[in-house]
Amino acid sequence: MVMFLHTGGTLGPIPANISYLAVDLFFLLSGVVLANSYEKRLITGQISPAGLLLQRIIRLYPLYLLSLPIGLFSYALQNGSDYSTLADLLLRAILFIPSTNQEGIFPFNGPSWSLFFELWAGVLFSVLLIRLSLRSLLAIALGAAGITMYGALVAGNFDIGPEAGDFRFGFFKSAVLVLARDLPLQVI
């Protein structure tokens, strides 16, 4: 589905305008994996939130770093930027800092926005979700869902988070999807 989105639907008959929902499925699955892999260890203190974040970075960062030279070369060819701009973008990319004033949040590797929010959701999970009551989690989920709905109204659909104009809504959308994994289990 993600390939359909990034190829403008040229790979087949599935509408490209709904394939971004596959990223939402990725976030839900990521929440399940995080919970199954780390929840008990976080609750018992076997791993700290910083330890979980370090493990996620160790898992995700090497492949991300390998993508940067290819992205840098491609970006330079397409945009003809000067060396200082490229150096600034490269430093931001290495530090995994979104670039809101350039073409694309992560101009050297566009899909990295989803990894950024996956790490954000991991931090949220490790710091808040295992420590808060069901009532608090529900309040956060409803608030984040409301802001996500507003973002979807502004953008015209739920494909929010990957662009500079709707990036801020990605924090709330990823929070809702992580909470969506956790809340039904606690309610039952």
C-alpha positions in Angstrom: 0.0 0.0 0.0 2.8 2.4 0.8 4.4 1.7 -2.6 1.1 2.6 -4.2 1.2 6.0 -2.4 4.8 6.7 -3.4 4.4 5.7 -7.0 1.2 7.7 -7.5 -0.9 4.5 -8.0 1.0 3.4 -11.1 1.6 -0.1 -9.8 -2.0 -1.1 -9.9 -5.7 -0.4 -9.3 -5.6 0.4 -5.6 -6.3 4.1 -5.1 -3.1 5.8 -4.0 -5.1 8.4 -2.0 -5.9 5.8 0.7 -2.7 3.9 0.8 -1.3 6.1 3.6 -3.5 4.1 5.9 -0.9 1.4 5.7 1.4 3.7 7.7 -1.3 3.9 10.4 -1.3 0.1 10.4 2.4 0.2 10.9 2.0 2.4 13.9 -0.6 0.1 15.4 1.6 -3.0 14.8 4.6 -1.1 16.2 2.6 -0.4 19.4 1.8 -4.1 19.8 5.4 -5.0 19.3 6.6 -2.4 21.8 4.0 -3.5 24.4 4.7 -7.2 24.0 8.5 -6.7 24.0 9.0 -4.0 26.6 5.9 -3.4 28.8 6.7 -6.0 31.5 10.3 -5.1 31.6 9.5 -1.4 31.9 7.0 -2.0 34.7 9.4 -4.2 36.7 12.3 -1.8 36.1 14.4 -4.2 34.1 14.7 -1.5 31.5 14.4 2.3 31.8 12.6 4.5 29.3 16.1 5.7 28.2 17.2 2.1 27.7 14.2 1.4 25.5 14.9 4.5 23.4 18.5 3.4 23.1 17.5 -0.1 21.9 15.1 1.4 19.4 17.8 3.8 18.1 20.3 0.9 17.8 17.7 -1.1 15.8 16.6 1.7 13.5 19.5 4.1 13.1 22.1 2.1 11.2 19.9 1.6 8.1 18.7 5.1 8.3 22.4 6.4 8.3 23.1 4.2 5.3 20.3 5.9 3.4 21.6 9.4 3.9 24.5 9.4 1.3 22.1 8.3 -1.4 19.5 10.8 -0.3 22.1 13.6 -0.1 23.3 12.8 -3.6 19.8 12.7 -5.0 18.7 15.9 -3.3 21.8 17.7 -4.5 21.2 16.6 -8.1 17.5 17.6 -8.0 17.9 20.9 -6.1 21.4 22.1 -6.9 21.8 23.4 -3.3 25.0 25.1 -2.1 27.4 23.3 0.3 26.3 25.1 3.4 22.7 24.3 2.8 23.6 20.6 2.1 25.8 20.5 5.2 23.0 22.0 7.4 20.5 19.5 6.0 23.0 16.6 6.5 23.7 17.6 10.1 19.9 17.8 10.8 19.5 14.4 9.1 22.3 12.8 11.1 20.7 14.1 14.4 17.3 13.1 13.1 15.9 16.6 13.4 13.0 17.4 11.1 13.6 20.2 8.6 10.4 22.3 8.5 11.8 25.0 6.2 12.9 22.8 3.3 11.2 20.7 0.7 10.1 17.7 2.9 10.5 17.1 6.6 13.4 14.7 6.0 14.6 15.7 2.5 17.3 13.0 2.2 14.9 10.2 3.2 11.2 11.2 3.0 9.7 8.1 4.7 11.9 8.9 7.8 9.0 10.9 9.2 7.3 7.7 10.1 10.5 6.5 12.0 10.6 9.8 13.8 7.1 9.3 15.0 7.7 5.6 15.8 10.5 6.8 18.1 8.3 9.5 19.6 5.6 6.9 20.2 8.2 4.7 21.9 9.1 7.5 24.3 5.5 8.2 25.0 4.8 4.5 25.6 7.8 4.1 27.9 7.3 7.2 30.0 3.6 7.6 30.2 1.5 4.6 29.2 2.9 2.2 31.8 2.5 4.8 34.6 -0.9 6.3 34.1 -4.3 5.2 35.1 -6.9 4.1 32.6 -8.8 7.4 33.1 -5.7 9.4 32.4 -4.9 7.4 29.3 -8.5 7.8 28.1 -8.3 11.5 28.6 -5.0 11.7 26.6 -6.4 9.5 23.9 -9.6 11.6 23.5 -7.6 14.8 23.5 -5.1 13.5 20.9 -8.0 12.1 18.8 -9.7 15.5 18.8 -6.5 17.2 17.6 -6.0 14.5 15.0 -9.5 15.0 13.7 -8.9 18.7 13.5 -5.6 18.0 11.6 -7.5 15.7 9.2 -10.1 18.4 8.6 -7.3 20.9 7.9 -5.5 18.5 5.6 -8.6 17.0 4.0 -7.7 13.5 5.0 -5.8 11.5 7.6 -2.5 11.6 5.7 -1.1 14.0 8.3 2.4 14.1 9.7 4.8 13.8 6.7 4.6 17.4 5.5 5.8 20.6 7.1 2.2 22.0 7.1 0.7 19.1 9.1 3.8 17.8 10.9 2.6 18.9 14.3 -0.5 16.7 13.9 1.7 13.6 13.5 2.6 13.7 17.3 -1.1 13.4 18.1 -1.9 10.9 15.4 0.9 8.6 16.6 -0.2 9.0 20.2 -3.7 8.0 19.3 -2.5 4.9 17.4 -0.3 3.8 20.3 -3.1 4.4 22.8 -5.6 2.6 20.5 -3.4 -0.5 21.0 -3.3 -0.1 24.8 -6.7 1.1 25.8 -8.9 -1.7 24.6 -6.8 -4.3 26.5 -7.2 -2.3 29.7 -10.9 -1.8 29.3 -11.5 -5.5 28.7 
